Amino acid sequence: MLAFIRANHKIDEGTLKKQYDAVMLPKVDMQDVTLAEAIDGLRVLSKNASGGKVTPNFMIKGADLGERKLTLALNNIPLTEALTYITQLTNTKATYDKHVVIITGMADVLTSSAETDVKDSK
């Protein structure tokens, strides 16, 4: 039975992070933009850099997060690394889900972790 499953089950090698990591952005230049504007910019840059094959799907959780400001100038960098710089500059965190990158505030991550610790101790 296990041999049948292995033979007929296609293992998904192309995770979202791997797909985004393969996109090389030749130039990222953002001056005093909001997080929402930076994310929109990454979508356009990624689509152009991949010849239209990769248009990233991002979701910002938290209305005020999208208004955080940043300035960034990078050359020849993978999409995932550019996103890491953006999240560091805005004190946010990117989580790669199956079909979307979810951007949350660091306080949300700490609260979620604390809630998990409390539940585990009961």
The first five atom37 places (N, CA, C, CB, O) and aatype in JSON, in Angstrom:
{
  "aatype": [12, 10, 0, 13, 9, 1, 0, 2, 8, 11, 9, 3, 6, 7, 16, 10, 11, 11, 5, 18, 3, 0, 19, 12, 10, 14, 11, 19, 3, 12, 5, 3, 19, 16, 10, 0, 6, 0, 9, 3, 7, 10, 1, 19, 10, 15, 11, 2, 0, 15, 7, 7, 11, 19, 16, 14, 2, 13, 12, 9, 11, 7, 0, 3, 10, 7, 6, 1, 11, 10, 16, 10, 0, 10, 2, 2, 9, 14, 10, 16, 6, 0, 10, 16, 18, 9, 16, 5, 10, 16, 2, 16, 11, 0, 16, 18, 3, 11, 8, 19, 19, 9, 9, 16, 7, 12, 0, 3, 19, 10, 16, 15, 15, 0, 6, 16, 3, 19, 11, 3, 15, 11],
  "atom_mask": [
    [1, 1, 1, 1, 1],
    [1, 1, 1, 1, 1],
    [1, 1, 1, 1, 1],
    [1, 1, 1, 1, 1],
    [1, 1, 1, 1, 1],
    [1, 1, 1, 1, 1],
    [1, 1, 1, 1, 1],
    [1, 1, 1, 1, 1],
    [1, 1, 1, 1, 1],
    [1, 1, 1, 1, 1],
    [1, 1, 1, 1, 1],
    [1, 1, 1, 1, 1],
    [1, 1, 1, 1, 1],
    [1, 1, 1, 0, 1],
    [1, 1, 1, 1, 1],
    [1, 1, 1, 1, 1],
    [1, 1, 1, 1, 1],
    [1, 1, 1, 1, 1],
    [1, 1, 1, 1, 1],
    [1, 1, 1, 1, 1],
    [1, 1, 1, 1, 1],
    [1, 1, 1, 1, 1],
    [1, 1, 1, 1, 1],
    [1, 1, 1, 1, 1],
    [1, 1, 1, 1, 1],
    [1, 1, 1, 1, 1],
    [1, 1, 1, 1, 1],
    [1, 1, 1, 1, 1],
    [1, 1, 1, 1, 1],
    [1, 1, 1, 1, 1],
    [1, 1, 1, 1, 1],
    [1, 1, 1, 1, 1],
    [1, 1, 1, 1, 1],
    [1, 1, 1, 1, 1],
    [1, 1, 1, 1, 1],
    [1, 1, 1, 1, 1],
    [1, 1, 1, 1, 1],
    [1, 1, 1, 1, 1],
    [1, 1, 1, 1, 1],
    [1, 1, 1, 1, 1],
    [1, 1, 1, 0, 1],
    [1, 1, 1, 1, 1],
    [1, 1, 1, 1, 1],
    [1, 1, 1, 1, 1],
    [1, 1, 1, 1, 1],
    [1, 1, 1, 1, 1],
    [1, 1, 1, 1, 1],
    [1, 1, 1, 1, 1],
    [1, 1, 1, 1, 1],
    [1, 1, 1, 1, 1],
    [1, 1, 1, 0, 1],
    [1, 1, 1, 0, 1],
    [1, 1, 1, 1, 1],
    [1, 1, 1, 1, 1],
    [1, 1, 1, 1, 1],
    [1, 1, 1, 1, 1],
    [1, 1, 1, 1, 1],
    [1, 1, 1, 1, 1],
    [1, 1, 1, 1, 1],
    [1, 1, 1, 1, 1],
    [1, 1, 1, 1, 1],
    [1, 1, 1, 0, 1],
    [1, 1, 1, 1, 1],
    [1, 1, 1, 1, 1],
    [1, 1, 1, 1, 1],
    [1, 1, 1, 0, 1],
    [1, 1, 1, 1, 1],
    [1, 1, 1, 1, 1],
    [1, 1, 1, 1, 1],
    [1, 1, 1, 1, 1],
    [1, 1, 1, 1, 1],
    [1, 1, 1, 1, 1],
    [1, 1, 1, 1, 1],
    [1, 1, 1, 1, 1],
    [1, 1, 1, 1, 1],
    [1, 1, 1, 1, 1],
    [1, 1, 1, 1, 1],
    [1, 1, 1, 1, 1],
    [1, 1, 1, 1, 1],
    [1, 1, 1, 1, 1],
    [1, 1, 1, 1, 1],
    [1, 1, 1, 1, 1],
    [1, 1, 1, 1, 1],
    [1, 1, 1, 1, 1],
    [1, 1, 1, 1, 1],
    [1, 1, 1, 1, 1],
    [1, 1, 1, 1, 1],
    [1, 1, 1, 1, 1],
    [1, 1, 1, 1, 1],
    [1, 1, 1, 1, 1],
    [1, 1, 1, 1, 1],
    [1, 1, 1, 1, 1],
    [1, 1, 1, 1, 1],
    [1, 1, 1, 1, 1],
    [1, 1, 1, 1, 1],
    [1, 1, 1, 1, 1],
    [1, 1, 1, 1, 1],
    [1, 1, 1, 1, 1],
    [1, 1, 1, 1, 1],
    [1, 1, 1, 1, 1],
    [1, 1, 1, 1, 1],
    [1, 1, 1, 1, 1],
    [1, 1, 1, 1, 1],
    [1, 1, 1, 1, 1],
    [1, 1, 1, 0, 1],
    [1, 1, 1, 1, 1],
    [1, 1, 1, 1, 1],
    [1, 1, 1, 1, 1],
    [1, 1, 1, 1, 1],
    [1, 1, 1, 1, 1],
    [1, 1, 1, 1, 1],
    [1, 1, 1, 1, 1],
    [1, 1, 1, 1, 1],
    [1, 1, 1, 1, 1],
    [1, 1, 1, 1, 1],
    [1, 1, 1, 1, 1],
    [1, 1, 1, 1, 1],
    [1, 1, 1, 1, 1],
    [1, 1, 1, 1, 1],
    [1, 1, 1, 1, 1],
    [1, 1, 1, 1, 1],
    [1, 1, 1, 1, 1]
  ],
  "atom_positions": [
    [[0.82, -1.2, 0.0], [0.0, 0.0, 0.0], [0.86, 1.27, 0.0], [-0.93, 0.0, 1.21], [0.6, 2.21, -0.74]],
    [[1.9, 1.27, 0.84], [2.79, 2.42, 0.91], [3.49, 2.66, -0.42], [3.82, 2.24, 2.03], [3.67, 3.8, -0.84]],
    [[3.89, 1.59, -1.08], [4.53, 1.72, -2.39], [3.58, 2.35, -3.4], [5.01, 0.35, -2.89], [3.99, 3.16, -4.23]],
    [[2.3, 1.97, -3.35], [1.29, 2.54, -4.24], [1.14, 4.04, -4.0], [-0.07, 1.82, -4.05], [1.08, 4.83, -4.94]],
    [[1.08, 4.43, -2.73], [0.93, 5.86, -2.38], [2.14, 6.64, -2.88], [0.77, 6.04, -0.85], [1.99, 7.7, -3.49]],
    [[3.33, 6.13, -2.62], [4.55, 6.82, -3.07], [4.6, 6.94, -4.59], [5.79, 6.09, -2.57], [5.03, 7.96, -5.12]],
    [[4.18, 5.91, -5.28], [4.22, 5.91, -6.74], [3.19, 6.85, -7.35], [4.01, 4.5, -7.27], [3.43, 7.43, -8.41]],
    [[2.05, 7.0, -6.7], [0.95, 7.77, -7.29], [0.72, 9.13, -6.66], [-0.29, 6.99, -7.19], [-0.09, 9.92, -7.16]],
    [[1.4, 9.43, -5.57], [1.22, 10.72, -4.9], [2.36, 11.65, -5.3], [1.16, 10.55, -3.36], [3.53, 11.39, -5.01]],
    [[2.01, 12.72, -5.96], [3.02, 13.69, -6.39], [3.36, 14.6, -5.21], [2.51, 14.53, -7.6], [2.49, 15.27, -4.66]],
    [[4.62, 14.62, -4.83], [5.07, 15.47, -3.74], [5.28, 16.88, -4.28], [6.38, 14.93, -3.1], [5.93, 17.08, -5.31]],
    [[4.71, 17.85, -3.58], [4.8, 19.24, -4.02], [6.16, 19.82, -3.63], [3.66, 20.08, -3.4], [6.39, 20.14, -2.47]],
    [[7.03, 19.95, -4.61], [8.36, 20.5, -4.38], [8.37, 22.02, -4.5], [9.35, 19.9, -5.36], [9.3, 22.67, -4.02]],
    [[7.36, 22.59, -5.12], [7.36, 24.02, -5.4], [6.59, 24.82, -4.37], [0.0, 0.0, 0.0], [5.52, 25.35, -4.67]],
    [[7.12, 24.91, -3.17], [6.44, 25.69, -2.15], [6.43, 27.16, -2.55], [7.11, 25.5, -0.78], [7.19, 27.6, -3.41]],
    [[5.55, 27.9, -1.9], [5.42, 29.33, -2.2], [6.74, 30.06, -1.96], [4.31, 29.95, -1.35], [7.15, 30.89, -2.77]],
    [[7.4, 29.76, -0.85], [8.66, 30.44, -0.55], [9.73, 30.12, -1.6], [9.16, 30.05, 0.85], [10.48, 31.01, -2.01]],
    [[9.8, 28.88, -2.04], [10.77, 28.51, -3.08], [10.46, 29.24, -4.38], [10.76, 26.98, -3.31], [11.37, 29.71, -5.07]],
    [[9.18, 29.33, -4.71], [8.77, 30.02, -5.93], [9.17, 31.49, -5.86], [7.24, 29.88, -6.16], [9.7, 32.04, -6.82]],
    [[8.9, 32.13, -4.73], [9.23, 33.54, -4.57], [10.74, 33.76, -4.48], [8.54, 34.11, -3.32], [11.25, 34.78, -4.93]],
    [[11.45, 32.79, -3.9], [12.9, 32.9, -3.77], [13.59, 32.87, -5.13], [13.44, 31.77, -2.89], [14.68, 33.42, -5.29]],
    [[12.97, 32.24, -6.11], [13.55, 32.14, -7.45], [13.42, 33.43, -8.25], [12.89, 31.01, -8.21], [14.06, 33.58, -9.29]],
    [[12.6, 34.37, -7.78], [12.41, 35.64, -8.51], [13.49, 36.63, -8.07], [10.97, 36.23, -8.24], [13.53, 37.05, -6.92]],
    [[14.36, 37.0, -9.01], [15.42, 37.97, -8.74], [14.96, 39.36, -9.17], [16.75, 37.58, -9.47], [14.62, 39.59, -10.33]],
    [[14.96, 40.28, -8.22], [14.56, 41.65, -8.51], [15.82, 42.46, -8.82], [13.78, 42.28, -7.31], [16.69, 42.58, -7.97]],
    [[15.93, 43.01, -10.04], [17.14, 43.74, -10.41], [17.34, 45.01, -9.59], [17.08, 44.1, -11.88], [18.48, 45.36, -9.26]],
    [[16.25, 45.69, -9.24], [16.38, 46.93, -8.47], [15.11, 47.17, -7.66], [16.67, 48.14, -9.4], [14.0, 47.1, -8.19]],
    [[15.3, 47.46, -6.38], [14.19, 47.83, -5.49], [14.56, 49.18, -4.91], [13.94, 46.75, -4.36], [15.53, 49.3, -4.17]],
    [[13.8, 50.21, -5.25], [14.08, 51.56, -4.77], [12.77, 52.19, -4.29], [14.74, 52.44, -5.89], [11.93, 52.59, -5.09]],
    [[12.63, 52.25, -2.98], [11.4, 52.79, -2.38], [11.79, 53.88, -1.38], [10.57, 51.66, -1.68], [12.54, 53.63, -0.44]],
    [[11.27, 55.06, -1.6], [11.59, 56.2, -0.74], [10.35, 56.67, 0.01], [12.18, 57.36, -1.58], [9.38, 57.12, -0.61]],
    [[10.38, 56.57, 1.33], [9.31, 57.06, 2.2], [7.93, 56.56, 1.74], [9.33, 58.58, 2.23], [7.02, 57.36, 1.5]],
    [[7.8, 55.25, 1.61], [6.53, 54.64, 1.19], [5.91, 53.9, 2.38], [6.74, 53.66, -0.01], [6.6, 53.58, 3.34]],
    [[4.62, 53.65, 2.3], [3.96, 52.86, 3.34], [4.2, 51.38, 3.07], [2.43, 53.17, 3.39], [4.6, 50.99, 1.97]],
    [[3.95, 50.56, 4.07], [4.08, 49.11, 3.9], [3.16, 48.63, 2.78], [3.75, 48.38, 5.22], [3.56, 47.79, 1.97]],
    [[1.94, 49.15, 2.74], [1.0, 48.75, 1.68], [1.54, 49.12, 0.3], [-0.38, 49.43, 1.9], [1.43, 48.33, -0.64]],
    [[2.13, 50.3, 0.17], [2.72, 50.72, -1.11], [3.92, 49.85, -1.46], [3.14, 52.2, -1.07], [4.11, 49.49, -2.63]],
    [[4.73, 49.51, -0.46], [5.91, 48.66, -0.7], [5.49, 47.27, -1.19], [6.75, 48.54, 0.59], [6.11, 46.72, -2.1]],
    [[4.44, 46.72, -0.59], [3.94, 45.4, -0.99], [3.4, 45.46, -2.42], [2.85, 44.92, -0.01], [3.64, 44.55, -3.22]],
    [[2.66, 46.52, -2.73], [2.17, 46.69, -4.11], [3.34, 46.79, -5.08], [1.27, 47.95, -4.22], [3.29, 46.24, -6.18]],
    [[4.38, 47.51, -4.68], [5.58, 47.64, -5.51], [6.25, 46.29, -5.74], [0.0, 0.0, 0.0], [6.7, 46.01, -6.85]],
    [[6.34, 45.46, -4.69], [6.93, 44.13, -4.85], [6.14, 43.28, -5.83], [7.01, 43.42, -3.49], [6.71, 42.51, -6.6]],
    [[4.82, 43.42, -5.8], [3.99, 42.67, -6.76], [4.36, 43.03, -8.2], [2.48, 42.95, -6.52], [4.57, 42.16, -9.04]],
    [[4.44, 44.33, -8.47], [4.76, 44.81, -9.82], [6.17, 44.4, -10.22], [4.61, 46.35, -9.9], [6.39, 43.9, -11.32]],
    [[7.14, 44.61, -9.32], [8.53, 44.26, -9.62], [8.67, 42.76, -9.88], [9.45, 44.69, -8.46], [9.4, 42.36, -10.79]],
    [[7.99, 41.95, -9.1], [8.06, 40.49, -9.26], [7.45, 40.04, -10.58], [7.36, 39.79, -8.1], [8.0, 39.19, -11.27]],
    [[6.31, 40.63, -10.9], [5.65, 40.27, -12.16], [6.56, 40.62, -13.34], [4.29, 41.0, -12.29], [6.69, 39.84, -14.27]],
    [[7.18, 41.8, -13.29], [8.09, 42.22, -14.37], [9.34, 41.34, -14.42], [8.49, 43.69, -14.17], [9.76, 40.93, -15.5]],
    [[9.93, 41.05, -13.25], [11.17, 40.27, -13.2], [10.96, 38.82, -13.65], [11.74, 40.3, -11.79], [11.89, 38.19, -14.15]],
    [[9.75, 38.31, -13.46], [9.48, 36.91, -13.81], [8.82, 36.77, -15.18], [8.59, 36.26, -12.76], [8.41, 35.67, -15.57]],
    [[8.72, 37.86, -15.91], [8.07, 37.81, -17.21], [6.58, 37.49, -17.1], [0.0, 0.0, 0.0], [6.01, 36.88, -18.0]],
    [[5.97, 37.91, -16.01], [4.54, 37.69, -15.8], [4.19, 36.35, -15.18], [0.0, 0.0, 0.0], [3.01, 36.06, -14.98]],
    [[5.19, 35.53, -14.88], [4.92, 34.2, -14.34], [4.6, 34.2, -12.84], [6.1, 33.3, -14.59], [3.85, 33.36, -12.36]],
    [[5.18, 35.16, -12.1], [4.98, 35.2, -10.65], [4.45, 36.56, -10.23], [6.29, 34.87, -9.9], [5.14, 37.57, -10.35]],
    [[3.22, 36.57, -9.73], [2.64, 37.77, -9.13], [2.31, 37.4, -7.69], [1.36, 38.28, -9.92], [1.32, 36.72, -7.44]],
    [[3.13, 37.84, -6.75], [2.96, 37.43, -5.35], [1.62, 37.82, -4.77], [4.06, 38.01, -4.51], [1.03, 38.84, -5.14]],
    [[1.15, 36.99, -3.87], [-0.1, 37.23, -3.17], [0.24, 37.53, -1.71], [-1.07, 36.0, -3.29], [0.72, 36.66, -0.99]],
    [[-0.02, 38.77, -1.29], [0.26, 39.2, 0.08], [-1.02, 39.63, 0.76], [1.28, 40.35, 0.08], [-1.96, 40.1, 0.12]],
    [[-1.06, 39.46, 2.08], [-2.18, 39.94, 2.87], [-1.61, 40.6, 4.13], [-3.18, 38.78, 3.24], [-0.86, 39.98, 4.88]],
    [[-1.96, 41.88, 4.34], [-1.53, 42.59, 5.54], [-2.65, 42.49, 6.56], [-1.17, 44.09, 5.22], [-3.76, 42.98, 6.33]],
    [[-2.37, 41.85, 7.7], [-3.37, 41.7, 8.77], [-3.17, 42.83, 9.77], [-3.26, 40.3, 9.47], [-2.21, 42.83, 10.54]],
    [[-4.08, 43.77, 9.76], [-4.0, 44.91, 10.67], [-4.04, 46.19, 9.88], [0.0, 0.0, 0.0], [-3.13, 46.47, 9.09]],
    [[-5.08, 46.97, 10.08], [-5.28, 48.19, 9.29], [-4.14, 49.18, 9.44], [-6.58, 48.86, 9.68], [-3.72, 49.79, 8.46]],
    [[-3.64, 49.34, 10.65], [-2.58, 50.33, 10.88], [-1.22, 49.89, 10.35], [-2.46, 50.62, 12.35], [-0.36, 50.73, 10.1]],
    [[-1.02, 48.59, 10.16], [0.27, 48.09, 9.67], [0.59, 48.63, 8.28], [0.28, 46.57, 9.64], [1.74, 48.96, 7.98]],
    [[-0.41, 48.72, 7.44], [-0.21, 49.18, 6.07], [0.27, 50.61, 5.98], [0.0, 0.0, 0.0], [0.76, 51.03, 4.93]],
    [[0.14, 51.37, 7.06], [0.54, 52.78, 7.07], [1.97, 53.0, 7.56], [-0.41, 53.57, 7.92], [2.46, 54.13, 7.52]],
    [[2.63, 51.97, 8.03], [4.01, 52.12, 8.51], [4.91, 52.5, 7.34], [4.52, 50.8, 9.18], [4.74, 51.98, 6.23]],
    [[5.85, 53.4, 7.58], [6.7, 53.96, 6.52], [8.06, 53.27, 6.47], [6.9, 55.47, 6.73], [8.56, 52.76, 7.47]],
    [[8.65, 53.27, 5.27], [9.99, 52.72, 5.09], [10.66, 53.32, 3.87], [9.93, 51.2, 4.96], [10.01, 53.86, 2.98]],
    [[11.97, 53.22, 3.86], [12.8, 53.6, 2.71], [13.77, 52.45, 2.48], [13.56, 54.98, 2.95], [14.38, 51.94, 3.43]],
    [[13.92, 52.05, 1.23], [14.71, 50.87, 0.92], [15.32, 50.99, -0.47], [13.86, 49.6, 1.02], [14.64, 51.4, -1.41]],
    [[16.59, 50.64, -0.61], [17.26, 50.61, -1.92], [18.12, 49.35, -1.98], [18.12, 51.91, -2.15], [19.09, 49.21, -1.24]],
    [[17.76, 48.44, -2.88], [18.46, 47.17, -3.03], [18.66, 46.86, -4.5], [17.69, 46.02, -2.33], [17.88, 47.3, -5.35]],
    [[19.71, 46.08, -4.81], [19.97, 45.65, -6.19], [20.18, 44.15, -6.23], [21.2, 46.39, -6.77], [20.8, 43.57, -5.34]],
    [[19.67, 43.52, -7.29], [19.87, 42.08, -7.53], [19.62, 41.25, -6.28], [21.28, 41.83, -8.05], [20.55, 40.67, -5.71]],
    [[18.38, 41.2, -5.88], [18.02, 40.52, -4.64], [16.79, 39.64, -4.88], [17.74, 41.55, -3.5], [15.88, 40.03, -5.61]],
    [[16.76, 38.45, -4.26], [15.57, 37.61, -4.39], [14.35, 38.28, -3.73], [15.82, 36.22, -3.76], [14.5, 39.04, -2.77]],
    [[13.18, 38.01, -4.25], [11.95, 38.57, -3.7], [11.83, 38.29, -2.21], [10.74, 37.99, -4.44], [11.43, 39.18, -1.45]],
    [[12.16, 37.08, -1.78], [12.03, 36.73, -0.36], [12.92, 37.59, 0.52], [12.36, 35.26, -0.15], [12.52, 37.98, 1.62]],
    [[14.12, 37.9, 0.05], [15.03, 38.75, 0.83], [14.53, 40.19, 0.88], [16.44, 38.7, 0.23], [14.63, 40.84, 1.92]],
    [[14.01, 40.69, -0.23], [13.45, 42.04, -0.24], [12.3, 42.13, 0.76], [12.96, 42.43, -1.66], [12.17, 43.11, 1.48]],
    [[11.46, 41.1, 0.79], [10.35, 41.07, 1.74], [10.87, 41.03, 3.18], [9.45, 39.85, 1.47], [10.3, 41.68, 4.06]],
    [[11.94, 40.29, 3.42], [12.53, 40.24, 4.77], [12.99, 41.63, 5.2], [13.71, 39.25, 4.81], [12.75, 42.03, 6.34]],
    [[13.67, 42.35, 4.31], [14.1, 43.72, 4.65], [12.89, 44.61, 4.96], [14.93, 44.32, 3.5], [12.92, 45.38, 5.91]],
    [[11.85, 44.5, 4.16], [10.66, 45.33, 4.36], [10.02, 45.02, 5.72], [9.63, 45.09, 3.23], [9.63, 45.93, 6.44]],
    [[9.92, 43.74, 6.06], [9.3, 43.4, 7.34], [10.17, 43.83, 8.52], [9.04, 41.88, 7.42], [9.65, 44.23, 9.56]],
    [[11.48, 43.77, 8.37], [12.37, 44.24, 9.44], [12.23, 45.74, 9.65], [13.82, 43.88, 9.13], [12.2, 46.22, 10.78]],
    [[12.15, 46.48, 8.55], [12.05, 47.94, 8.65], [10.71, 48.4, 9.21], [12.26, 48.56, 7.28], [10.62, 49.5, 9.77]],
    [[9.68, 47.59, 9.09], [8.35, 47.97, 9.57], [7.95, 47.21, 10.84], [7.32, 47.73, 8.49], [6.81, 47.3, 11.29]],
    [[8.9, 46.46, 11.41], [8.64, 45.69, 12.63], [7.42, 44.77, 12.46], [8.43, 46.64, 13.82], [6.54, 44.72, 13.31]],
    [[7.41, 44.06, 11.34], [6.35, 43.11, 11.04], [6.98, 41.75, 10.75], [5.49, 43.59, 9.84], [8.2, 41.61, 10.72]],
    [[6.14, 40.76, 10.55], [6.61, 39.4, 10.26], [5.84, 38.84, 9.08], [6.46, 38.48, 11.51], [4.62, 39.0, 8.99]],
    [[6.55, 38.17, 8.18], [5.93, 37.51, 7.03], [5.86, 36.01, 7.29], [6.72, 37.81, 5.71], [6.85, 35.39, 7.65]],
    [[4.66, 35.45, 7.11], [4.46, 34.02, 7.26], [3.97, 33.47, 5.93], [3.43, 33.71, 8.41], [2.97, 33.93, 5.37]],
    [[4.7, 32.48, 5.42], [4.35, 31.87, 4.13], [3.31, 30.79, 4.35], [5.61, 31.28, 3.42], [3.58, 29.77, 4.99]],
    [[2.12, 31.01, 3.83], [1.04, 30.04, 3.89], [1.05, 29.29, 2.55], [-0.37, 30.73, 4.16], [1.96, 29.48, 1.75]],
    [[0.06, 28.47, 2.3], [0.03, 27.69, 1.07], [-0.09, 28.57, -0.18], [-1.12, 26.7, 1.11], [0.58, 28.32, -1.18]],
    [[-0.94, 29.61, -0.12], [-1.19, 30.44, -1.3], [-0.94, 31.92, -1.09], [-2.59, 30.24, -1.75], [-1.11, 32.71, -2.02]],
    [[-0.56, 32.33, 0.12], [-0.44, 33.75, 0.42], [0.64, 33.97, 1.48], [-1.8, 34.32, 0.9], [0.87, 33.12, 2.34]],
    [[1.28, 35.13, 1.4], [2.19, 35.55, 2.46], [1.4, 36.49, 3.36], [3.49, 36.24, 1.88], [0.9, 37.51, 2.91]],
    [[1.31, 36.13, 4.64], [0.55, 36.92, 5.6], [1.52, 37.78, 6.4], [-0.3, 36.01, 6.54], [2.46, 37.27, 7.0]],
    [[1.27, 39.08, 6.38], [2.13, 40.02, 7.1], [1.37, 40.49, 8.34], [2.53, 41.24, 6.2], [0.28, 41.04, 8.25]],
    [[1.99, 40.26, 9.51], [1.38, 40.63, 10.78], [2.36, 41.47, 11.58], [0.96, 39.39, 11.57], [3.55, 41.5, 11.31]],
    [[1.83, 42.17, 12.58], [2.68, 42.94, 13.48], [3.42, 42.0, 14.42], [0.0, 0.0, 0.0], [2.93, 40.91, 14.73]],
    [[4.58, 42.43, 14.89], [5.34, 41.6, 15.82], [4.58, 41.39, 17.12], [6.7, 42.24, 16.12], [4.7, 40.33, 17.73]],
    [[3.78, 42.37, 17.55], [2.97, 42.21, 18.77], [1.97, 41.08, 18.59], [2.23, 43.53, 19.1], [1.7, 40.35, 19.54]],
    [[1.41, 40.92, 17.39], [0.48, 39.83, 17.11], [1.17, 38.48, 17.25], [-0.13, 39.98, 15.71], [0.58, 37.52, 17.75]],
    [[2.41, 38.41, 16.8], [3.17, 37.17, 16.88], [3.45, 36.83, 18.33], [4.49, 37.28, 16.08], [3.3, 35.68, 18.74]],
    [[3.85, 37.83, 19.13], [4.14, 37.61, 20.55], [2.87, 37.22, 21.31], [4.77, 38.86, 21.17], [2.91, 36.32, 22.15]],
    [[1.76, 37.88, 21.03], [0.49, 37.57, 21.68], [0.06, 36.15, 21.35], [-0.6, 38.57, 21.26], [-0.37, 35.41, 22.23]],
    [[0.16, 35.78, 20.1], [-0.22, 34.44, 19.67], [0.64, 33.39, 20.37], [-0.1, 34.3, 18.14], [0.13, 32.36, 20.8]],
    [[1.93, 33.66, 20.49], [2.85, 32.74, 21.15], [2.51, 32.63, 22.63], [4.3, 33.2, 20.96], [2.53, 31.53, 23.19]],
    [[2.21, 33.76, 23.27], [1.87, 33.76, 24.69], [0.57, 33.0, 24.93], [1.75, 35.19, 25.22], [0.46, 32.26, 25.91]],
    [[-0.42, 33.16, 24.06], [-1.68, 32.44, 24.19], [-1.46, 30.94, 24.07], [-2.69, 32.92, 23.14], [-2.08, 30.16, 24.78]],
    [[-0.58, 30.54, 23.17], [-0.27, 29.12, 23.0], [0.39, 28.58, 24.25], [0.65, 28.91, 21.77], [0.07, 27.48, 24.69]],
    [[1.33, 29.35, 24.84], [2.01, 28.91, 26.06], [1.02, 28.74, 27.21], [3.1, 29.91, 26.44], [1.13, 27.78, 27.97]],
    [[0.06, 29.66, 27.34], [-0.93, 29.58, 28.4], [-1.81, 28.35, 28.21], [-1.8, 30.85, 28.44], [-2.1, 27.63, 29.17]],
    [[-2.25, 28.1, 26.97], [-3.09, 26.93, 26.69], [-2.34, 25.64, 26.98], [-3.56, 26.95, 25.22], [-2.92, 24.68, 27.5]],
    [[-1.04, 25.6, 26.65], [-0.25, 24.4, 26.85], [-0.04, 24.09, 28.33], [1.08, 24.53, 26.16], [0.12, 22.93, 28.7]],
    [[-0.03, 25.13, 29.17], [0.24, 24.92, 30.59], [-0.99, 24.48, 31.37], [0.8, 26.17, 31.19], [-0.87, 24.09, 32.53]],
    [[-2.18, 24.55, 30.75], [-3.42, 24.16, 31.46], [-3.6, 22.68, 31.47], [-4.62, 24.81, 30.82], [-4.59, 22.19, 32.02]]
  ]
}
